[in-house]
Amino acid sequence: MLSAQQLETYITQNLACDYIEVLGDDGTHFEAVIVSPEFVGKAMVKQHQLVYAALGERMKAEIHALSMKTLTPEAWQKLKNND
């Protein structure tokens, strides 16, 4: 069974992240907030595709569901400043 920490490691090994938080406690369903400079200028679908590419075959085998919020560093700063 996969842990949230393992999933976080898989993502950060293949995608530059300024911030990442992965939650999940059943080993197959996860939620993530991912902030990456690689998302700049890309639509949300393309951002999610970058995360899926970082996970590779794990999305087909180990991970049943991944709900994610992807943000550029600029969008992340704006979100944090509004809190």
N, CA and C atoms as a LAMMPS dump frame, in Angstrom:
ITEM: TIMESTEP
0
ITEM: NUMBER OF ATOMS
249
ITEM: BOX BOUNDS ff ff ff
-5.0000000000000000e+02 5.0000000000000000e+02
-5.0000000000000000e+02 5.0000000000000000e+02
-5.0000000000000000e+02 5.0000000000000000e+02
ITEM: ATOMS id mol type element x y z
1 1 1 N 0.842 -1.185 0
2 1 2 C 0 0 0
3 1 3 C 0.889 1.251 0
4 2 1 N 0.487 2.238 -0.731
5 2 2 C 1.238 3.472 -0.92
6 2 3 C 0.887 4.482 0.171
7 3 1 N 1.879 5.191 0.683
8 3 2 C 1.625 6.241 1.668
9 3 3 C 1.626 7.598 0.98
10 4 1 N 1.039 8.591 1.64
11 4 2 C 1.03 9.955 1.114
12 4 3 C 2.46 10.46 0.944
13 5 1 N 3.334 10.127 1.879
14 5 2 C 4.739 10.546 1.8
15 5 3 C 5.432 9.941 0.583
16 6 1 N 5.167 8.673 0.312
17 6 2 C 5.755 8.032 -0.868
18 6 3 C 5.281 8.711 -2.147
19 7 1 N 3.999 9.016 -2.217
20 7 2 C 3.446 9.678 -3.397
21 7 3 C 4.093 11.046 -3.581
22 8 1 N 4.249 11.77 -2.493
23 8 2 C 4.901 13.072 -2.538
24 8 3 C 6.329 12.931 -3.082
25 9 1 N 7.042 11.929 -2.619
26 9 2 C 8.405 11.681 -3.085
27 9 3 C 8.425 11.357 -4.57
28 10 1 N 7.523 10.521 -5.032
29 10 2 C 7.459 10.173 -6.454
30 10 3 C 7.273 11.423 -7.31
31 11 1 N 6.399 12.316 -6.856
32 11 2 C 6.133 13.534 -7.628
33 11 3 C 7.361 14.433 -7.644
34 12 1 N 7.959 14.664 -6.47
35 12 2 C 9.079 15.605 -6.399
36 12 3 C 10.346 15.07 -7.07
37 13 1 N 10.458 13.78 -7.251
38 13 2 C 11.609 13.22 -7.962
39 13 3 C 11.563 13.552 -9.452
40 14 1 N 10.367 13.815 -9.963
41 14 2 C 10.209 14.023 -11.4
42 14 3 C 9.585 15.358 -11.794
43 15 1 N 9.299 16.199 -10.808
44 15 2 C 8.685 17.492 -11.086
45 15 3 C 9.21 18.5 -10.07
46 16 1 N 9.733 19.619 -10.552
47 16 2 C 10.222 20.662 -9.65
48 16 3 C 9.033 21.264 -8.899
49 17 1 N 9.077 21.21 -7.587
50 17 2 C 7.969 21.717 -6.763
51 17 3 C 8.486 22.734 -5.758
52 18 1 N 7.805 23.877 -5.686
53 18 2 C 8.104 24.853 -4.65
54 18 3 C 7.4 24.476 -3.355
55 19 1 N 6.269 23.801 -3.493
56 19 2 C 5.49 23.352 -2.337
57 19 3 C 4.665 22.153 -2.777
58 20 1 N 4.555 21.191 -1.883
59 20 2 C 3.686 20.048 -2.153
60 20 3 C 3.164 19.517 -0.827
61 21 1 N 1.89 19.179 -0.837
62 21 2 C 1.269 18.529 0.317
63 21 3 C 0.347 17.444 -0.226
64 22 1 N 0.571 16.23 0.226
65 22 2 C -0.252 15.104 -0.198
66 22 3 C -0.918 14.513 1.029
67 23 1 N -2.214 14.327 0.932
68 23 2 C -2.985 13.714 2.015
69 23 3 C -3.656 12.46 1.495
70 24 1 N -3.809 11.507 2.36
71 24 2 C -4.493 10.267 2.014
72 24 3 C -4.157 9.221 3.047
73 25 1 N -5.141 8.449 3.446
74 25 2 C -4.871 7.485 4.505
75 25 3 C -5.321 6.06 4.184
76 26 1 N -5.801 5.849 2.96
77 26 2 C -6.241 4.483 2.643
78 26 3 C -5.312 3.772 1.657
79 27 1 N -4.257 4.463 1.22
80 27 2 C -3.277 3.837 0.355
81 27 3 C -3.576 3.868 -1.129
82 28 1 N -4.786 4.3 -1.522
83 28 2 C -5.113 4.357 -2.952
84 28 3 C -5.796 5.659 -3.368
85 29 1 N -6.363 6.409 -2.423
86 29 2 C -7.049 7.669 -2.715
87 29 3 C -6.274 8.81 -2.054
88 30 1 N -5.925 9.818 -2.86
89 30 2 C -5.09 10.898 -2.353
90 30 3 C -5.596 12.254 -2.815
91 31 1 N -5.235 13.284 -2.031
92 31 2 C -5.478 14.673 -2.382
93 31 3 C -4.14 15.384 -2.32
94 32 1 N -3.884 16.274 -3.268
95 32 2 C -2.594 16.958 -3.293
96 32 3 C -2.751 18.425 -3.683
97 33 1 N -1.89 19.248 -3.082
98 33 2 C -1.694 20.627 -3.504
99 33 3 C -0.257 20.673 -4.003
100 34 1 N -0.089 21.089 -5.246
101 34 2 C 1.238 21.076 -5.868
102 34 3 C 1.501 22.443 -6.489
103 35 1 N 2.616 23.052 -6.079
104 35 2 C 3.03 24.349 -6.612
105 35 3 C 4.333 24.128 -7.367
106 36 1 N 4.323 24.461 -8.649
107 36 2 C 5.512 24.223 -9.469
108 36 3 C 5.718 25.345 -10.478
109 37 1 N 6.974 25.773 -10.65
110 37 2 C 7.247 26.759 -11.701
111 37 3 C 7.019 26.173 -13.098
112 38 1 N 6.999 24.854 -13.196
113 38 2 C 6.755 24.212 -14.486
114 38 3 C 5.307 24.397 -14.96
115 39 1 N 4.423 24.865 -14.083
116 39 2 C 3.019 25.082 -14.439
117 39 3 C 2.783 26.441 -15.106
118 40 1 N 3.766 27.327 -15.035
119 40 2 C 3.6 28.684 -15.565
120 40 3 C 3.267 28.631 -17.055
121 41 1 N 2.194 29.334 -17.42
122 41 2 C 1.782 29.428 -18.817
123 41 3 C 1.028 28.223 -19.341
124 42 1 N 0.741 27.267 -18.461
125 42 2 C 0.037 26.057 -18.888
126 42 3 C -1.368 26.025 -18.31
127 43 1 N -2.309 25.537 -19.107
128 43 2 C -3.686 25.354 -18.646
129 43 3 C -3.711 24.264 -17.571
130 44 1 N -4.76 24.248 -16.769
131 44 2 C -4.878 23.279 -15.686
132 44 3 C -4.732 21.838 -16.184
133 45 1 N -5.324 21.529 -17.322
134 45 2 C -5.225 20.174 -17.868
135 45 3 C -3.76 19.804 -18.115
136 46 1 N -2.993 20.726 -18.684
137 46 2 C -1.571 20.48 -18.946
138 46 3 C -0.791 20.342 -17.637
139 47 1 N -1.169 21.121 -16.63
140 47 2 C -0.521 21.021 -15.32
141 47 3 C -0.745 19.628 -14.731
142 48 1 N -1.97 19.166 -14.797
143 48 2 C -2.298 17.834 -14.271
144 48 3 C -1.565 16.751 -15.068
145 49 1 N -1.445 16.949 -16.369
146 49 2 C -0.723 15.979 -17.191
147 49 3 C 0.749 15.898 -16.782
148 50 1 N 1.331 17.024 -16.372
149 50 2 C 2.713 17.007 -15.89
150 50 3 C 2.839 16.168 -14.622
151 51 1 N 1.848 16.283 -13.737
152 51 2 C 1.861 15.481 -12.504
153 51 3 C 1.702 13.999 -12.851
154 52 1 N 0.764 13.693 -13.726
155 52 2 C 0.57 12.293 -14.14
156 52 3 C 1.84 11.737 -14.773
157 53 1 N 2.51 12.549 -15.589
158 53 2 C 3.758 12.104 -16.218
159 53 3 C 4.83 11.858 -15.159
160 54 1 N 4.857 12.697 -14.123
161 54 2 C 5.826 12.509 -13.037
162 54 3 C 5.58 11.191 -12.304
163 55 1 N 4.33 10.788 -12.232
164 55 2 C 3.984 9.537 -11.538
165 55 3 C 4.133 8.312 -12.432
166 56 1 N 4.094 8.519 -13.73
167 56 2 C 4.278 7.42 -14.67
168 56 3 C 3.272 6.295 -14.483
169 57 1 N 3.753 5.08 -14.517
170 57 2 C 2.905 3.888 -14.437
171 57 3 C 2.204 3.727 -13.087
172 58 1 N 2.671 4.456 -12.089
173 58 2 C 2.04 4.346 -10.764
174 58 3 C 0.566 4.749 -10.794
175 59 1 N 0.214 5.666 -11.717
176 59 2 C -1.185 6.086 -11.828
177 59 3 C -2.07 4.94 -12.291
178 60 1 N -1.505 4.011 -13.015
179 60 2 C -2.291 2.889 -13.521
180 60 3 C -2.316 1.728 -12.529
181 61 1 N -1.307 1.636 -11.699
182 61 2 C -1.181 0.457 -10.851
183 61 3 C -1.45 0.732 -9.373
184 62 1 N -0.751 1.69 -8.789
185 62 2 C -0.793 1.888 -7.341
186 62 3 C -1.825 2.903 -6.866
187 63 1 N -2.153 3.861 -7.709
188 63 2 C -3.009 4.977 -7.29
189 63 3 C -4.37 4.849 -7.953
190 64 1 N -5.394 4.738 -7.134
191 64 2 C -6.744 4.623 -7.681
192 64 3 C -7.309 6.005 -8.003
193 65 1 N -7.075 6.973 -7.118
194 65 2 C -7.628 8.307 -7.335
195 65 3 C -6.685 9.363 -6.767
196 66 1 N -6.484 10.427 -7.537
197 66 2 C -5.671 11.554 -7.101
198 66 3 C -6.411 12.835 -7.444
199 67 1 N -6.884 13.504 -6.411
200 67 2 C -7.514 14.807 -6.573
201 67 3 C -6.42 15.84 -6.317
202 68 1 N -6.234 16.763 -7.243
203 68 2 C -5.142 17.711 -7.042
204 68 3 C -5.527 19.139 -7.371
205 69 1 N -4.858 20.032 -6.672
206 69 2 C -4.941 21.458 -6.949
207 69 3 C -3.537 21.86 -7.362
208 70 1 N -3.377 22.302 -8.596
209 70 2 C -2.072 22.704 -9.097
210 70 3 C -2.033 24.217 -9.231
211 71 1 N -0.909 24.791 -8.821
212 71 2 C -0.764 26.243 -8.82
213 71 3 C 0.638 26.645 -9.258
214 72 1 N 0.719 27.793 -9.921
215 72 2 C 2.022 28.387 -10.197
216 72 3 C 2.506 29.045 -8.899
217 73 1 N 3.793 29.326 -8.775
218 73 2 C 4.265 30.021 -7.568
219 73 3 C 3.557 31.364 -7.354
220 74 1 N 3.287 32.085 -8.429
221 74 2 C 2.6 33.37 -8.315
222 74 3 C 1.172 33.188 -7.785
223 75 1 N 0.451 32.23 -8.327
224 75 2 C -0.919 31.96 -7.857
225 75 3 C -0.912 31.499 -6.406
226 76 1 N 0.089 30.72 -6.017
227 76 2 C 0.218 30.249 -4.64
228 76 3 C 0.42 31.43 -3.682
229 77 1 N 1.29 32.372 -4.076
230 77 2 C 1.531 33.559 -3.233
231 77 3 C 0.271 34.389 -3.07
232 78 1 N -0.467 34.557 -4.157
233 78 2 C -1.73 35.307 -4.079
234 78 3 C -2.722 34.618 -3.151
235 79 1 N -2.81 33.298 -3.248
236 79 2 C -3.71 32.528 -2.395
237 79 3 C -3.315 32.661 -0.932
238 80 1 N -2.032 32.566 -0.648
239 80 2 C -1.545 32.669 0.727
240 80 3 C -1.769 34.064 1.286
241 81 1 N -1.61 35.085 0.455
242 81 2 C -1.784 36.465 0.897
243 81 3 C -3.242 36.795 1.181
244 82 1 N -4.165 36.044 0.588
245 82 2 C -5.604 36.269 0.82
246 82 3 C -6.116 35.567 2.052
247 83 1 N -5.323 34.684 2.633
248 83 2 C -5.762 33.962 3.846
249 83 3 C -5.697 34.833 5.07
